[in-house]
Amino acid sequence: MPYFDTASAAPLHPVARQALIAALDEGWADPARLYREGRRARLLLDAAREAAAAAVGCRPDELVFTPSGTRALHAAVAGAAAGRHRTGRHLVHSAVEHSAVLHAAEPFDTTAVGVDRAGRVDAGEFAAALRTDTALACLQSANHEVGTVQPVAEVADACRAAGVPLLVDAAQSLAWGPVPGAWSLLAGSAHKWGGPPGVGLLAVRKGTRFAPQEPADDRESGRAPGFENLPAIVAAAASLRAVRAEAAAEAVRLSALVDRIRTRVPQLVPDVEVVGHDRLRLPHLVTFSCLYVDGEALLTGLDRAGFSVSSGSSCTSSTLTPSHVLKAMGVLSEGNVRVSLPAGTGEEEVTRFLAVLPEVVAEVRGRLGAPPAGRTSGPASAAASAAGASADLVVDSLGKRCPIPVIELAKVIGDVPVGGLITVLSDDEAARLDIPAWCAMRDQDYIGEHPATRGTAYQIRRRT
Amino acid sequence: MPYFDTASAAPLHPVARQALIAALDEGWADPARLYREGRRARLLLDAAREAAAAAVGCRPDELVFTPSGTRALHAAVAGAAAGRHRTGRHLVHSAVEHSAVLHAAEPFDTTAVGVDRAGRVDAGEFAAALRTDTALACLQSANHEVGTVQPVAEVADACRAAGVPLLVDAAQSLAWGPVPGAWSLLAGSAHKWGGPPGVGLLAVRKGTRFAPQEPADDRESGRAPGFENLPAIVAAAASLRAVRAEAAAEAVRLSALVDRIRTRVPQLVPDVEVVGHDRLRLPHLVTFSCLYVDGEALLTGLDRAGFSVSSGSSCTSSTLTPSHVLKAMGVLSEGNVRVSLPAGTGEEEVTRFLAVLPEVVAEVRGRLGAPPAGRTSGPASAAASAAGASADLVVDSLGKRCPIPVIELAKVIGDVPVGGLITVLSDDEAARLDIPAWCAMRDQDYIGEHPATRGTAYQIRRRT
């Protein structure tokens, strides 16, 4: 049963499993104690710290273990910003950071640097956002939803030149290699690299001002309060070393499989947009969106067919809004699928996925009454012609959720003449992203949106 | 090799070990995902929450898992105080709370309610400290250093009457049973009951105002950000259930062993003070302090003899101050030993400990040149008499660490006549606690302290 959602949580690496079980017997005691059980625990903790620091590319005394990647990011943003509170309360981050960064940044004055359609920030644009009152800059090494690799080294140089520390969220890339460049802080998450959950890491390079914002605590240099999650820390460090040993070969292998998905999916499934950068990307991750498809139904269909994947569609979110990453990229969010292959994924699993996907998509589209595959638009329908179609049309999609507003638009575009205007009324957040994306995919003119008595009015002019 | 420091961290319970290993295979995925691995993880998480809630005595939806007991306390203090910020910023807590509570309370206006010599708060005195601007009250169920059980139910009633929520730190007692009474919030720590590290729990009863102070996060009702430490949570819940099943019988058995230590230690070792309540106490924990002994040397000696114990002496603390608990109780802190027996401790291990302890104490005392055992004082020494001892004496102990200032005082008390005054100059924090404690144990009059040119001058009048 292929599990293709490593970007959420990787299955435990066999080395992590072994190390964890061994450390249960040797590493349960308090490493702050002086008796033998405590000394044993301390030795394990020190060794894990050294191994993790070597993999990150920092000194062991610059690295602490936190309870999760999320908590590492929270502590990093709060601690680094507080360390420079005299400079100001301004933070710069990309628009596609992980929600842990965005939420931690909420109390501050922030500038979100936009990304291109591939999800990549421009280093120059990022540098231009730095101000004299910027306390901290944040940039992920690679995006968690679309896999696009960010220009971290260039941005780090710009930050250094401006005297601003750069925090790198390396959660998605740490399995593949150290983050290059002159970053100041870095966060990672063990369960993304095959370690157990319950372990994050936070590196703060010497010379970086840092004032921990949590209550005082002796452990982990005062940067991560609470008893160390020791057996899991040992397992996390061991598995990081293990995945790194396999990383170069596995990256080549998985990258070829991802290329196959990137190429074949649009050939096999009509009306698909593959999103994210085609070269500057993580080796194991690919994301695409399918027109006229409900993301949750697609995930359920793939799950029934034995494939576990993730989605940034609004229907799979608790807030019913599409992923902020897809939104920032301006790409289609409906029928969104993220495939992230675990190490060891075989070619035959990908072959089977490519065999199953078209059927599942077709089934969902059929159920939703989607327009025929690949139809751009067409002549005015017979009914419309007979009735002498008016130039303009209003589609009331109020109360309907993604992908229905887009399906209804697609169905009626042929009912207006070329040059005719369609107004779609919708109160679904996904429409804001998906109606313009549909227009771009279908070569129609997206005019814009304005508030309506209820919901929002989206205007489209038929071009073809 | 007997490990007698369960109050720091209990060895992993066999049930926890089994459950953890099983959950590594079933519970590594993201419980927020809808595919089969995620659903399996969600089932495990829900079952663990139900089991933990049943053991705590709350509803499953009132309980969240945190990364540690410390983080549960931090979140509880910050969240409950913020939830009632309109009431005020005043917090009431006992003087002997865990440092996690004291540090979390630092940003607030606090009243520390004192304890008696047994380490127990008086419920009436606690109630009297509640004010109209009190946002939160905090009381441990039992003390972590001396085992004294606090009057939680009475204090909870008083808090309820005053409309103030009570947070109970139940870290030390949860293995033994639920906390009685109308508390509002409760925190616990899995590695204290034989679960793995990396898991704490926080219960917030319905109707308690609570405003999480960490960055927003979907997980654990927004009260504990970050990916759930799932295999460890499963193990924590399983072991809590397991230790509870054995608790009643084990409490009787260990309590008898502790009573034996409480009785025999003062008989076997001269100049010992057993501290903590003799009846209202945890079943497995006993603490005593040995005059003229260096706590660190004592721990090292016991470790060499195969016993792992803990200490609240200043020399075993990173800040070189004696434990705030012993300080609040006004008891001797030098040569302090905390014995906390794990479940399953045999009688023969305690017998062996009682055989070894006197030798180890005697060895440390011999090395430090301590006065002969049991000597209260004596006639003025021959030298002093011959010289025509002056009525008063100054002992310069500046730069010397615990227990040297007390040893030097004990050595010269015989050199002044009854009624004579001794002034001990010391810059060691432990002297502030241990000189008065020594006077109480030795029936000498402690006059008081005042600042000296260097350090502090402690004044003692010879009475016997």
Interface residues (C-beta under 8 A of the other chain):
Chain A: M1 Y3 D5 S8 A9 P11 L12 R17 L20 I21 L24 D25 W28 A29 D30 R33 L34 Y35 R36 E37 G38 P67 S68 G69 T70 R71 H74 S99 A100 H103 A104 E106 S189 H191 P196 P197 G198 V199 G200 E214 P215 A216 D217 D218 P225 G226 F227 E228 N229 L230 P231 A232 E296 L299 T300 L302 D303 F307 S308 V309 S310 T316 S318
Chain B: M1 Y3 D5 S8 A9 P11 L12 R17 L20 I21 L24 D25 W28 A29 D30 R33 L34 Y35 R36 E37 G38 P67 S68 G69 T70 R71 H74 S99 A100 H103 A104 E106 S189 H191 P196 P197 G198 V199 G200 E214 P215 A216 D217 D218 P225 G226 F227 E228 N229 L230 P231 A232 E296 L299 T300 L302 D303 F307 S308 V309 S310 T316 S318
